[in-house]
Amino acid sequence: MVAAGGSEIFYGGIPVFRGFARLMEPSLYSPLPDDWTIGVADIVESTKAIAAQRYKSVNMAGASVIAAVTNALQGREFPFVFGGDGASFAVAPADLDAARAALAATATWVRDDLDLIMRVALVPMEAIRAQGLDVRVARFGPSANLSYAMFSGGGLGFAEAAMKRGEFAVAPASPGTQPDLSGLSCRFEEIPSARGVILSVLVAPVRGSDPDAFRRTIEDVIALAEQSPDAGRPVPSGGPALRWPPQGLDFEARTKRGGPLFARRLLVLAVTLWVTTIMRFGIRIGKFVPRDYVRQVVENSDFRKHDDGLRMILDCSEELAQALAERLAQASASGVVRYGLHRQDAAMMTCFTPSAMRSDHVHFIDGARGGYASAATALKAMSTSP
C-alpha cells in the first residue's frame, strides 16, 4: 500500500504504458491508497432515456461528472473513467470536499437542465477493502498527449452496486446550483461507420471465475480488434465533421453559467461560428494550429478502456463483429465472462477541452444509438437469464 503521506501524489507517480494489448498485465496496476475515495455516478433509468432516443443527453450527463470534478480540482490529475451513462473516479483526501460539492452540483444540473435523475455516491476505500475487493489503477497512453486511467480489482463494481442500493449517497445541491462545466462541449457531428458497424462491447468477469481465463479472453478480444485498421477506432483520421450551427448547441449553452438561456445560446452560436470558420479554413491563431488540434482529437479519442471489465466502441466489419461475438459466446459458455454487444450505424463524441492551447484535451466516444448503455442492458439480461 502507499503510505498516507504520499497519497496525494499517487496517481502522478504511476508510469504510463503504451500498447493496449498489455492491458491485462497485473504489474501495470497499483492499488489505491487506503485513504482515497471512489466517486460513482449514473443515470437512473437510462434505458428509458435511450429508448426515447435521448442519447446525447445521457452522454452529456456522464461527461459532466468528469468535467465538474476536474474543474473543482483546478486541473489536478486524478483517475477517472467515462461509462456512457455515468462515470467513476478516485480522489485523494485533500480533494474529497471539492469532489463532493462538484458531484452534488452536477446531480442538480443534470436534473434541472437535462431532465434526468443522476445518482451520485462517494465510497471510502476502506469500505471496499472490507469486502475483500480492491481498486487498482494503471495509466494507458493512447498518444504522447495524455493518458487515461484503467481500473481493476472489483472495487468499482462494488461501489456502483452500493450506490444503486442507496448507500454512500451524496445528496443533490440546492435547486439552481450549477457546477463549473467549463470546457465541456459536443460540437462535432455524429461519426458514421466507415467499415460496416459501430459495435459497443462490454465484457465483465463472472464472479469466482478463473482470472487467468478472463485475462486470456480479454487478450483474445483485443487481438481480434487490433486486426482492424487503427484498432477499430471510430474517429476518422481527418477528425469528425464540424458544422454550424452544431447539433450540441443547446447542451453547450446549458453548461454556461449566468444569464437567461437564450443569451447563452447566442453566445455559443457566436463562439462556434468563429471556431468553425477557423477550423474550416485552417486559420492559425497564436499557438493554436487547427491541423494539430484535429490530429490530437483523433489521437486522444477514448474509445477503449478497462474498469473491472473491458469497454470498447469499435468501427469494424461485420466479419470482425461476428468473430468477437463467437469468442465471447465461447467464454460465456465456459462460465468465464458476461458480455453485452450492441450494433449501431454511428458513433458520437463528447469533448472536454479546458484549453485548446494544450494537447491533453479529452474526447469521449460512445455509440450514437444506445452505445454502452444498450450493451449494459444486454449484459444484465445475460446475468439474469437461467
C-alpha positions as CSV (number, residue, x, y, z in Angstrom):
1,M,0.0,0.0,0.0
2,V,1.0,3.6,-0.5
3,A,1.8,5.5,2.7
4,A,-0.7,8.2,3.6
5,G,1.9,10.9,3.3
6,G,2.5,10.0,-0.4
7,S,-1.2,9.5,-1.3
8,E,-1.7,13.0,-2.7
9,I,0.9,12.4,-5.5
10,F,0.0,8.7,-6.0
11,Y,-1.6,8.9,-9.4
12,G,1.0,11.1,-11.0
13,G,3.7,8.6,-10.0
14,I,2.1,5.7,-11.9
15,P,4.1,5.0,-15.1
16,V,2.2,5.4,-18.4
17,F,2.1,2.2,-20.5
18,R,1.7,2.2,-24.3
19,G,0.2,-0.6,-26.3
20,F,-3.4,-1.5,-25.4
21,A,-2.6,-5.2,-25.8
22,R,-0.7,-5.0,-22.5
23,L,-3.9,-4.0,-20.7
24,M,-4.2,-7.2,-18.6
25,E,-0.6,-7.3,-17.2
26,P,-1.1,-7.2,-13.4
27,S,2.2,-5.4,-12.9
28,L,0.8,-2.3,-14.6
29,Y,-1.8,-1.7,-11.8
30,S,-1.1,-0.1,-8.5
31,P,-3.5,-0.3,-5.5
32,L,-5.1,3.0,-4.5
33,P,-4.0,4.4,-1.1
34,D,-6.3,3.4,1.9
35,D,-7.3,7.0,2.5
36,W,-8.7,7.6,-1.0
37,T,-12.3,7.6,-2.0
38,I,-14.2,6.3,-5.0
39,G,-16.8,8.5,-6.7
40,V,-19.5,6.9,-8.8
41,A,-22.4,8.4,-10.8
42,D,-25.0,7.1,-13.2
43,I,-28.4,8.0,-14.7
44,V,-31.5,6.4,-13.2
45,E,-33.5,4.5,-15.8
46,S,-31.0,5.4,-18.5
47,T,-32.5,2.5,-20.6
48,K,-35.8,4.5,-20.8
49,A,-33.9,7.7,-21.8
50,I,-32.1,5.6,-24.5
51,A,-35.4,4.2,-25.7
52,A,-36.6,7.8,-26.1
53,Q,-33.5,8.5,-28.2
54,R,-32.0,10.9,-25.7
55,Y,-28.6,9.5,-26.4
56,K,-26.7,12.8,-26.3
57,S,-28.4,13.9,-23.0
58,V,-27.3,10.7,-21.4
59,N,-23.7,11.1,-22.6
60,M,-23.5,14.7,-21.7
61,A,-24.6,13.9,-18.2
62,G,-21.9,11.2,-17.8
63,A,-19.2,13.5,-19.1
64,S,-20.4,16.4,-16.9
65,V,-19.2,14.5,-13.9
66,I,-15.6,14.3,-15.1
67,A,-15.7,18.0,-16.2
68,A,-17.1,19.2,-12.9
69,V,-14.7,17.3,-10.7
70,T,-11.7,18.2,-12.9
71,N,-12.6,21.9,-12.7
72,A,-13.3,21.7,-9.0
73,L,-9.8,20.2,-8.5
74,Q,-8.3,23.0,-10.6
75,G,-6.9,20.6,-13.1
76,R,-5.0,18.4,-10.7
77,E,-4.6,14.8,-12.1
78,F,-6.9,12.1,-10.8
79,P,-8.0,8.8,-12.3
80,F,-11.4,8.7,-13.9
81,V,-13.4,6.6,-16.4
82,F,-16.3,7.6,-18.6
83,G,-19.1,4.9,-18.8
84,G,-21.6,6.4,-21.2
85,D,-24.5,7.0,-18.8
86,G,-22.2,7.8,-15.9
87,A,-18.6,7.9,-14.7
88,S,-16.3,6.7,-11.9
89,F,-13.2,8.3,-10.4
90,A,-10.9,8.3,-7.4
91,V,-9.7,11.2,-5.3
92,A,-7.2,11.9,-2.6
93,P,-8.3,13.1,0.9
94,A,-7.4,16.7,0.2
95,D,-9.7,16.7,-2.8
96,L,-12.7,14.9,-1.2
97,D,-14.7,18.0,-0.2
98,A,-14.3,19.7,-3.6
99,A,-15.3,16.5,-5.3
100,R,-18.3,16.1,-3.1
101,A,-19.5,19.6,-3.8
102,A,-18.9,19.1,-7.6
103,L,-21.0,15.8,-7.5
104,A,-23.8,17.4,-5.6
105,A,-23.9,20.4,-8.0
106,T,-23.7,18.1,-11.1
107,A,-26.7,16.0,-9.9
108,T,-28.7,19.2,-9.6
109,W,-27.7,20.5,-13.0
110,V,-28.5,17.1,-14.7
111,R,-31.9,17.2,-13.1
112,D,-32.6,20.9,-13.9
113,D,-31.1,21.2,-17.3
114,L,-31.1,17.7,-18.8
115,D,-34.3,16.5,-17.1
116,L,-32.6,13.3,-16.0
117,I,-32.0,11.9,-12.5
118,M,-28.4,11.2,-11.6
119,R,-27.4,9.1,-8.6
120,V,-24.0,10.0,-7.1
121,A,-22.0,8.4,-4.2
122,L,-18.6,8.6,-2.6
123,V,-17.4,5.2,-1.3
124,P,-14.3,5.0,1.0
125,M,-11.6,2.6,0.0
126,E,-11.7,1.1,3.5
127,A,-15.3,0.0,2.8
128,I,-14.3,-1.6,-0.5
129,R,-11.3,-3.5,1.0
130,A,-13.6,-4.6,3.9
131,Q,-15.4,-6.7,1.2
132,G,-12.2,-8.4,0.1
133,L,-12.1,-6.3,-3.0
134,D,-9.6,-3.7,-4.3
135,V,-9.2,-0.8,-6.7
136,R,-6.0,-0.9,-8.7
137,V,-5.1,1.8,-11.2
138,A,-3.0,1.8,-14.4
139,R,-2.4,4.6,-16.9
140,F,-2.7,4.0,-20.6
141,G,-1.3,6.5,-23.0
142,P,-3.1,6.3,-26.4
143,S,-0.7,9.0,-27.6
144,A,2.0,11.3,-26.3
145,N,-0.6,13.9,-25.4
146,L,-2.3,12.3,-22.4
147,S,-3.2,9.2,-20.5
148,Y,-6.4,7.5,-19.3
149,A,-6.9,5.6,-16.1
150,M,-7.7,1.8,-16.2
151,F,-9.2,0.1,-13.2
152,S,-9.2,-3.4,-11.9
153,G,-9.8,-5.3,-8.6
154,G,-13.6,-5.4,-8.5
155,G,-13.9,-2.3,-6.3
156,L,-15.7,-0.1,-8.9
157,G,-18.3,-2.7,-9.4
158,F,-19.0,-2.8,-5.6
159,A,-19.1,1.0,-5.4
160,E,-21.7,1.1,-8.2
161,A,-23.8,-1.6,-6.7
162,A,-23.7,0.1,-3.3
163,M,-24.7,3.4,-4.9
164,K,-27.7,1.7,-6.5
165,R,-28.7,0.4,-3.1
166,G,-28.7,4.0,-1.8
167,E,-25.5,3.6,0.2
168,F,-22.8,6.3,0.5
169,A,-25.2,8.7,-1.3
170,V,-24.3,12.3,-2.0
171,A,-27.5,14.5,-1.9
172,P,-28.0,16.9,-4.8
173,A,-27.2,20.5,-4.1
174,S,-29.9,23.1,-3.7
175,P,-32.0,24.0,-6.8
176,G,-30.3,26.3,-9.2
177,T,-26.8,25.3,-8.2
178,Q,-24.6,24.8,-11.2
179,P,-21.2,23.1,-11.4
180,D,-18.3,24.6,-13.3
181,L,-18.5,22.8,-16.6
182,S,-16.0,25.0,-18.5
183,G,-14.6,23.1,-21.5
184,L,-17.5,20.6,-21.8
185,S,-19.0,20.6,-25.3
186,C,-20.3,18.4,-28.1
187,R,-19.8,20.4,-31.3
188,F,-18.8,17.5,-33.6
189,E,-21.3,15.7,-35.8
190,E,-22.1,12.0,-35.4
191,I,-19.5,9.7,-36.9
192,P,-20.9,7.2,-39.3
193,S,-19.4,3.8,-39.6
194,A,-16.8,3.5,-42.3
195,R,-16.3,-0.3,-42.0
196,G,-19.7,-1.7,-41.6
197,V,-20.9,-1.4,-38.0
198,I,-20.2,0.6,-34.8
199,L,-20.0,-2.1,-32.1
200,S,-20.4,-1.4,-28.4
201,V,-18.5,-4.0,-26.4
202,L,-18.8,-4.7,-22.7
203,V,-17.1,-7.7,-21.1
204,A,-17.0,-8.5,-17.4
205,P,-15.8,-11.5,-15.4
206,V,-18.1,-13.9,-13.8
207,R,-17.7,-13.8,-10.1
208,G,-15.5,-16.6,-8.8
209,S,-14.3,-17.5,-12.3
210,D,-10.6,-18.2,-13.2
211,P,-8.8,-14.8,-13.5
212,D,-6.3,-16.3,-15.9
213,A,-9.1,-17.5,-18.2
214,F,-10.7,-14.0,-18.1
215,R,-7.3,-12.5,-19.0
216,R,-6.9,-14.8,-21.9
217,T,-10.4,-13.9,-23.2
218,I,-9.7,-10.2,-23.0
219,E,-6.4,-10.5,-24.7
220,D,-8.0,-12.6,-27.5
221,V,-10.7,-9.9,-27.9
222,I,-8.1,-7.1,-28.1
223,A,-6.0,-9.1,-30.5
224,L,-9.1,-9.5,-32.8
225,A,-9.9,-5.8,-32.6
226,E,-6.2,-4.9,-33.3
227,Q,-6.7,-6.6,-36.7
228,S,-9.0,-3.8,-37.8
229,P,-7.5,-0.5,-39.2
230,D,-6.5,1.8,-36.3
231,A,-7.6,-1.0,-33.9
232,G,-11.2,-0.2,-34.8
233,R,-11.0,3.5,-33.7
234,P,-14.3,5.1,-34.8
235,V,-12.8,8.5,-35.3
236,P,-11.6,9.0,-38.9
237,S,-8.0,10.3,-39.5
238,G,-9.3,13.7,-40.6
239,G,-11.5,14.0,-37.5
240,P,-15.3,14.1,-37.2
241,A,-17.3,16.5,-39.2
242,L,-17.8,20.0,-37.8
243,R,-20.8,22.0,-39.0
244,W,-22.6,25.2,-37.9
245,P,-24.7,25.6,-36.0
246,P,-23.6,22.5,-34.1
247,Q,-26.0,19.7,-33.1
248,G,-24.9,20.2,-29.5
249,L,-25.7,23.9,-29.3
250,D,-28.4,23.7,-26.6
251,F,-26.3,21.3,-24.5
252,E,-23.3,23.6,-24.6
253,A,-25.5,26.6,-23.8
254,R,-26.8,24.9,-20.7
255,T,-23.2,24.3,-19.4
256,K,-22.6,28.1,-19.3
257,R,-23.2,30.0,-16.1
258,G,-25.2,33.1,-15.6
259,G,-27.9,34.9,-17.6
260,P,-31.0,33.6,-19.4
261,L,-30.7,30.6,-21.6
262,F,-31.4,32.5,-24.8
263,A,-28.5,34.7,-24.2
264,R,-26.2,31.8,-23.5
265,R,-27.4,30.2,-26.8
266,L,-26.5,33.4,-28.6
267,L,-23.1,33.4,-27.0
268,V,-22.5,29.7,-28.0
269,L,-23.7,30.5,-31.6
270,A,-21.2,33.3,-31.9
271,V,-18.3,31.3,-30.4
272,T,-19.0,28.2,-32.5
273,L,-19.3,30.3,-35.7
274,W,-15.9,31.7,-35.0
275,V,-14.4,28.3,-34.2
276,T,-16.0,26.6,-37.3
277,T,-14.6,29.3,-39.5
278,I,-11.1,28.9,-38.0
279,M,-11.2,25.1,-38.4
280,R,-12.7,25.1,-41.9
281,F,-10.1,27.4,-43.3
282,G,-7.2,26.2,-41.2
283,I,-6.6,29.7,-39.7
284,R,-3.7,29.7,-37.2
285,I,-4.5,31.8,-34.1
286,G,-1.4,32.4,-32.0
287,K,-0.2,28.9,-30.8
288,F,-3.4,27.3,-31.9
289,V,-3.0,25.3,-35.1
290,P,-6.2,23.7,-36.4
291,R,-4.5,20.8,-38.2
292,D,-2.6,19.9,-34.9
293,Y,-5.8,20.1,-32.9
294,V,-7.7,17.8,-35.2
295,R,-4.8,15.3,-35.1
296,Q,-4.9,15.4,-31.3
297,V,-8.7,14.9,-31.3
298,V,-8.2,11.7,-33.2
299,E,-5.3,10.5,-31.1
300,N,-7.0,11.4,-27.8
301,S,-10.3,9.7,-28.5
302,D,-11.3,7.5,-25.6
303,F,-12.8,4.5,-27.4
304,R,-11.4,1.6,-25.3
305,K,-10.8,1.2,-21.6
306,H,-10.9,-1.2,-18.6
307,D,-12.9,-0.6,-15.4
308,D,-13.3,-4.0,-13.9
309,G,-14.1,-5.1,-17.4
310,L,-13.4,-4.2,-21.0
311,R,-15.3,-1.4,-22.7
312,M,-14.8,-0.6,-26.4
313,I,-16.6,1.3,-29.2
314,L,-15.3,-0.1,-32.4
315,D,-15.8,0.7,-36.1
316,C,-15.5,-2.7,-37.6
317,S,-16.6,-5.1,-40.3
318,E,-19.5,-7.5,-39.9
319,E,-17.0,-10.3,-40.1
320,L,-15.0,-8.9,-37.1
321,A,-18.2,-8.3,-35.1
322,Q,-19.2,-11.9,-35.7
323,A,-15.7,-13.1,-34.7
324,L,-15.9,-11.1,-31.4
325,A,-19.3,-12.4,-30.7
326,E,-18.2,-16.0,-31.2
327,R,-15.2,-15.7,-29.0
328,L,-17.3,-14.1,-26.2
329,A,-20.0,-16.7,-26.5
330,Q,-17.4,-19.4,-26.1
331,A,-16.0,-17.7,-22.9
332,S,-19.6,-17.2,-21.6
333,A,-20.4,-20.9,-22.1
334,S,-17.3,-21.8,-20.1
335,G,-18.5,-19.6,-17.2
336,V,-15.7,-17.1,-17.6
337,V,-17.4,-13.8,-18.8
338,R,-20.6,-11.9,-19.0
339,Y,-20.9,-9.7,-22.0
340,G,-23.0,-7.3,-24.0
341,L,-22.8,-6.2,-27.6
342,H,-24.8,-3.5,-29.3
343,R,-24.7,-2.7,-33.0
344,Q,-25.4,0.7,-34.5
345,D,-24.6,2.8,-37.5
346,A,-22.7,5.7,-36.0
347,A,-20.6,6.9,-33.0
348,M,-20.7,10.2,-31.2
349,M,-18.1,12.3,-29.4
350,T,-18.4,14.4,-26.3
351,C,-15.5,16.7,-25.7
352,F,-13.8,18.1,-22.6
353,T,-11.3,20.8,-23.7
354,P,-10.2,23.0,-20.7
355,S,-7.7,24.7,-23.0
356,A,-7.4,24.3,-26.8
357,M,-3.8,25.5,-26.4
358,R,-2.8,22.3,-24.7
359,S,-2.7,18.8,-26.2
360,D,-4.4,16.9,-23.4
361,H,-8.0,17.6,-24.3
362,V,-10.2,14.6,-23.8
363,H,-12.8,13.2,-26.2
364,F,-15.2,10.6,-25.0
365,I,-16.6,8.1,-27.6
366,D,-19.9,6.2,-27.4
367,G,-22.3,4.6,-29.8
368,A,-24.8,7.1,-31.2
369,R,-27.8,4.7,-31.0
370,G,-27.6,3.4,-27.4
371,G,-23.9,2.7,-27.0
372,Y,-22.6,1.5,-23.7
373,A,-26.0,1.8,-22.0
374,S,-27.6,-0.7,-24.5
375,A,-24.6,-3.0,-24.3
376,A,-25.0,-2.9,-20.5
377,T,-28.7,-3.9,-20.8
378,A,-27.6,-6.9,-22.9
379,L,-25.0,-7.8,-20.3
380,K,-27.6,-7.6,-17.5
381,A,-30.0,-9.8,-19.4
382,M,-27.3,-12.4,-19.7
383,S,-26.6,-12.2,-16.0
384,T,-30.3,-12.8,-15.1
385,S,-31.1,-15.5,-17.7
386,P,-31.4,-19.1,-16.4
